[in-house]
């Protein structure tokens, strides 16, 4: 694609914050006409800048089984490992990283027994590669996902219905096309479900899931270089004992933090941080350390970020 203009970057940032915003509201925010907004979105879809529309979900209410970060040390030439991981339907993100490990992947599991099947698949992948070991880090709580704060702590007492889960699976990741560059309409969502739902029924169900905090927002899957944030770090944070939740609340307010999890390690907070440069990342760390509850950190830079296929 051609170099992104300032207006195109602003529109992309609007879509990151709410990809289901109406054309009228997007145009008003941009101080542009509807035709310009529609043409620009279509162009960004056609050129691959917008790769998918995604619904940001509260993991505690959606995923019945554990969420896991997989860390593998492997040879960069062994492309089969990353290809096998990309084929797994539970995969949420995959990065090549610096440091003691070479791959970092986040998996989320919905169905009973999915985690055990995942372990079998990982063992087979490792066995046929040159990788010696792998490490699994359990995600205990997610405080922030794709830049959206998740306010509720712990699963909801009200279980999701079968129709709720079907609806969320339709919404979770949708690939646009030149012929259909916008997110699925409520009518299209209903027709994609089995059994089909009417548009009013879809509208009511989406509003209920949003009000419950099951759906915390709508965003787009992009390469962040298009919005001036090409640098991505994985940051492990060790807060002072007894202050993890309070520290997570403060860290989650920092705009550079896109994902924030509590994990089963000594460094109990695991963040994804995006910045425009390494200097900006160092500035972020200096601001982080002004919090007296932060004792130590460890950083790993993402060397490659894979696009997760739409299943």
N, C-alpha and C positions, 0 to 999 in steps of 0.2 A: 504494500500500500504506500501511497505518497506520504510525505511527512505530515503528521497530524497537526492541524491548525489549533490555535488556542481555543476556538469555539468548539471544535470537534472533541478536544480533550475535556472541556467542561461538560459537554453532553454525555460523554462516556462516564464521567464521574457521577453525573445525575443518575445514570442507569445502574451504576454500582450500588447506589443508595436505595433505588426503587425502580426496578426494571418493569414493573407493572403500572407505573404512573401513566396517566392518560396523555395522549398526544397534545392535548390543549395545555395541561399543566407543564409538560416538558418544554413546550414552545414558549410559554409565558416565562418560565425560569430562565430560558436562554435569550429572551427578548428577540425571538426569531419567529418567522411564519411557520405554520404547520407543514407546508410543502418542503421547506428547508429541513425541518426536523425529520420528516419521513424519508426524504431522499438520503440524508446523511446516515440514518440508521440502516437503510437498505444497502448503501455503499459499504458500511463497516461490516455488515453480514457477508456481503459478496466477497470482500477482500480478506475475510477470516479474522478480523479484529474482534468481533463478537462471535465467540465460538459456541456458547450455550447460554440459555436462560435457566437460572437456578432458583429454587426456593430454599431459604436458609431455615433449618429446622432445629428445634431444641432436642439434642440427642437423648436427654433423660426421659422425654415423653414418647420418643419414636422408636428408639432402638432397645429391644428387649434384652439383648446380651451385651457383653462388655465391648467397649471400644478400645482399640489397641494400636499403638505405634510400633511398627516393625523397623528395626535397624539391622542392616546387613553389611558385612564387609565382603566385597566381591571385586573382581577384575573389571574395569570399565569396558573392556573389549567383549565381555560376556553379555551380549545384548539379550540373550534368551531369558535371563533373570528378570529384567525389567519388562520384557514382553509377556512373560508368564504372569507377573503381578498385574499388568494392565488388563489381562483377561479376567481377573477376578471381580465379580460383580459388587463385592463389598468395599472395593477400593475407593477412597475419597480423595487422596492426594499422593503424589509420588515425586520425590526430588533426588537428584544426585547431590551429595554433600561432601564437604571437606571434613578432615579429622579422622577419628578412629573407625568410623563407618563410612561406607560409600553410597548407601541408599537409605532413604527415610520414607516410610509409607504410613498413611493413616487408614485404618480399616474400621468400618462400623457394621454391626451385625443385627439383623432384624429377626430372622426366623430361628426357632429352637434348633439347636444342633449345628448352627452355621459356624460357630467358633471351632468346634471339633473338626468339621470338614476343612476349615481354613488351615488348621494345624497340619492336617494330612497333606494338603496341597503345598504348604510351605516346605515341609520335610522333603517332598518329592522334588521341588524346585531346587532346594539347596543340594540335594544328593547328586543331581546331574550337573551341577556347576562346580567351579573351583572354590566356592565360598566355604570357609571352615565352620563358621558359627553364625548365629543370629541372636538378636535380643528382642524380647517383647516387653514393652512398657505399657502398663494398663492405664487408661484414661479414667480417672475417677469422676471428674466433673468438668464440664465445658462452660467457661465464663463468657467467651466471645468467639464468634464464628463469622468469617468473611466480613469483619468490621462491625458486626451487629452484636450488641451486648445481650446476653441471655440472663434475664432477671431472676427467673425461678431456679431454686436449688432443689434437686431431687425430682423423682418421677411424680406425675400427677396421679391422684387417687382414681381419676376417671379414665378407664382404659379406652384406647382408640377402637372404633368399630371397624369391621371389615371394609366398609365403603370409605371410611376415613383413610385407611392404609392404601387402598387402590388410588384414591384421589392424590395422596401425597406422592405415590410412585409416579403418577403422571406429571405432577408439578416439579418433582425434585430436580430433574435435568432434562431440558428440551433443546434439541438442536434446531436452530433456525435455518432457513434457506432463502435464496433470492426471491422465490415465489411467495414465501411466508416469512418475512424478516422480523415480524413482531412476535411477542409472547403469545401462546395459545389463548384464544378468547375463552370465556366461560362456556360458550356453546361448544367449542372444539374440545375443551376438557371433558365435558359431559359425554360427547360422542366417543372419546377415547377410552372411556371406562366400560367395564363389564360387571354388572349390567349398566346400560347407558343411563345417565341422569339428565334431567332437563336443566336449562340454564338457570332458572330460579333456584333449583335444588343445589346446584353447584355453588351459586352465589351465597346461599345460606350456609352451606358446609364450610366454605372458605372463610367466611366471616366468623363462624364459631371457632375454627381452628386458630385464626389470628387472635381472637379475643382471649383464648386459653393460653396463648403463647407457644402453641405447638409450632406454628409458622411465625418466625420472628422477623422475616423480611424477604424481599425478592431482589436478586442481583443478577450479574452477568459474569460469565467465565471469559476472561481476557488474558492477554499477556500484559503485565503491568508496565512494561516499557512504554506502552502507548499513553499512559497517564503520568509519565515521568517518575515511576517508582521501580526501576529495574533491579535494585539490590534487595535481596531477601535473605534474612538470617533466621536460624532457629536458635532461640535463646532459652537456656535452662537457668532458672532463678531459684535461689535458696533464701526464703524469708526467715526471719527470726521465729523460733518455735512459738506456736500459739497465735501467729499473726497471718497465717496463709490466706484465709478468706478476706480479711481486711486489705491485705496487700494486693490480692487479685482484683478487688474492687477498684483500687486506685490505679493499678497498672492498666486495667481494661479501659480507663478513660483516656489513655494516651493514644493519639490518633495514628501513630505508627504501628500499633499493635492490631493485627488482623485476626489472629487466632490466639486463644489463651485457654490452657487446660491445667487442671490439677492432676498430677500423675503419681504413680507408686514408686517414687525414687527420693533420694536425699534432696535433690534439687526438685522441689515439689511442684513448681510451676513451669510450664513449657509453653513458650510463646513463639508465634511467627511474626516477625517484624519486617516491614517494607519501608525502604527509604530511597531517596534519589541518588545517594552516594555513600561511600564508606565514611566520609567525614560526617555526614548527617547521622549515620548510625552511631558513631562515637559520641556525637552531641546528645543523641537519645540516651546512651548509656550513662553519660554524666548526669543527665536529669533524673534518670532512674535511681542512681546512687544517692541522690539528695534525700530519698526516702530512707530514714534511719532503720527501718525494719528489713531492708535488703542487705543480706550478709555477703552473698557471693553470686557470680554468674559464670556461665560457660557459653560461648558462642560458636556456631557452625554456619558457614555461608552456604547457600544453595548455589551449586554450580550449573544445574540444569533442572528445569521444572517441566514435567510432562503434562500434556492435556489428557484428562481422563475421558475415555470414550463414553458417549451416551449409549447406555445399554438399550 
